[in-house]
Amino acid sequence: MPRPESESADAPATFNPRMHQGGKLSFRGRQHDGAEDPGPLLVRGGRNPPPLDELWPRELPRCEIEIGSGKGAFLLAATAVKPDVFLLGIEAAEAYAQVAAAKLHGQGRRNGLLLVDNGKLYLQDRVDPGSLDAVHVYFPDPWPKRRHQGRRFFTDEVPAVLAQALRPGGHLYFASDNAAYCGQVARVMGSAPQFVRDPAEEQRVLALGPGHAFSPTNFERKYLEQGRTIRRYAFARLPA
Ligand SMILES: C[S@@+](CC[C@H](N)C(=O)[O-])C[C@H]1O[C@@H](n2cnc3c(N)ncnc32)[C@H](O)[C@@H]1O
């Protein structure tokens, strides 16, 4: 697959242009401390992350990706309730990815993996079209300052990126406490011709319980304790 133009051969070894492309995402300094053992369940994407095909164990018929999986609460629950699904967590901060991978490893999960990378770039150039049953994005960083809003995951180009990666009938699941960001997601995804909001699916997965979609996450727990309102949306990928 093509490498981004910004990946120059002489870039310093510590600089990851995939993660820091255009200087929009800055996760330098969030290094792991080696305290947790991720076993084989942590993949550092580096300059040339492996395509999904190389990570996905083919005895598992379906694949879902969580972007910004943090410390892995959702992945831990999802790998338990969906044993026939390969769940790939993509987390830009290596320290969090390591904590999440160590949790999965500690519980003996065989259907989950953590990749350190920028999830949007990964969907763009490492996932074959129509590969995914679902993409989960929970409590993405809201970047509240106007000058930082381009760093958000749900920018205007994201529906096309998601539409390419999801199979027809697959879903994007989103949750947040940030009303302004929820409004942006409703506008961006709701106006995309490839997607339709799917309230029946929202009710269905909530009724199924933790690990199917939306819940649990560490930020969800924190914000529920604070009494904040949480909005949860599912958008279905329409047939091409
Ligand atoms: C506010 S935290 C939410 C973590 C988790 N989803 C939860 O609900 O507890 C957002 C996470 O997304 C990660 N992140 C932000 N942008 C990302 C990107 N483009 N690709 C992958 N991870 C990203 C951050 O490092 C952080 O861990």
The ligand as an SDF file (V2000), in Angstrom:
LIG
                    3D

 27 29  0  0  0  0  0  0  0  0999 V2000
  -10.8550   10.8260   25.5930 C   0  0  0  0  0  0  0  0  0  0  0  0
  -10.0020    9.3380   25.3190 S   0  0  0  0  0  0  0  0  0  0  0  0
  -11.3140    8.1130   25.3000 C   0  0  0  0  0  0  0  0  0  0  0  0
  -10.7840    6.7140   25.5230 C   0  0  0  0  0  0  0  0  0  0  0  0
  -11.8610    5.6070   25.4780 C   0  0  0  0  0  0  0  0  0  0  0  0
  -12.5040    5.5460   24.1840 N   0  0  0  0  0  0  0  0  0  0  0  0
  -12.8920    5.7990   26.5480 C   0  0  0  0  0  0  0  0  0  0  0  0
  -14.0490    6.1310   26.2110 O   0  0  0  0  0  0  0  0  0  0  0  0
  -12.5560    5.6150   27.7290 O   0  0  0  0  0  0  0  0  0  0  0  0
   -9.5990    9.4780   23.5970 C   0  0  0  0  0  0  0  0  0  0  0  0
   -8.5090    8.4960   23.1780 C   0  0  0  0  0  0  0  0  0  0  0  0
   -8.3620    8.5310   21.7670 O   0  0  0  0  0  0  0  0  0  0  0  0
   -6.9750    8.4900   21.4390 C   0  0  0  0  0  0  0  0  0  0  0  0
   -6.8770    9.0900   20.0940 N   0  0  0  0  0  0  0  0  0  0  0  0
   -7.0970   10.3730   19.7540 C   0  0  0  0  0  0  0  0  0  0  0  0
   -6.9880   10.5340   18.4170 N   0  0  0  0  0  0  0  0  0  0  0  0
   -6.7060    9.3160   17.9010 C   0  0  0  0  0  0  0  0  0  0  0  0
   -6.4940    8.8200   16.6000 C   0  0  0  0  0  0  0  0  0  0  0  0
   -6.5520    9.6250   15.5350 N   0  0  0  0  0  0  0  0  0  0  0  0
   -6.2190    7.4990   16.4300 N   0  0  0  0  0  0  0  0  0  0  0  0
   -6.1640    6.6850   17.5020 C   0  0  0  0  0  0  0  0  0  0  0  0
   -6.3600    7.1020   18.7670 N   0  0  0  0  0  0  0  0  0  0  0  0
   -6.6300    8.3850   18.9640 C   0  0  0  0  0  0  0  0  0  0  0  0
   -6.3030    9.2510   22.5420 C   0  0  0  0  0  0  0  0  0  0  0  0
   -4.9590    8.8830   22.6890 O   0  0  0  0  0  0  0  0  0  0  0  0
   -7.1290    8.8100   23.7530 C   0  0  0  0  0  0  0  0  0  0  0  0
   -6.6320    7.6360   24.3500 O   0  0  0  0  0  0  0  0  0  0  0  0
  1  2  1  0
  2  3  1  0
  2 10  1  0
  3  4  1  0
  4  5  1  0
  5  6  1  0
  5  7  1  0
  7  8  2  0
  7  9  1  0
 10 11  1  0
 11 12  1  0
 11 26  1  0
 12 13  1  0
 13 14  1  0
 13 24  1  0
 14 15  1  0
 14 23  1  0
 15 16  2  0
 16 17  1  0
 17 18  1  0
 17 23  2  0
 18 19  1  0
 18 20  2  0
 20 21  1  0
 21 22  2  0
 22 23  1  0
 24 25  1  0
 24 26  1  0
 26 27  1  0
M  CHG  2   2   1   9  -1
M  END
$$$$
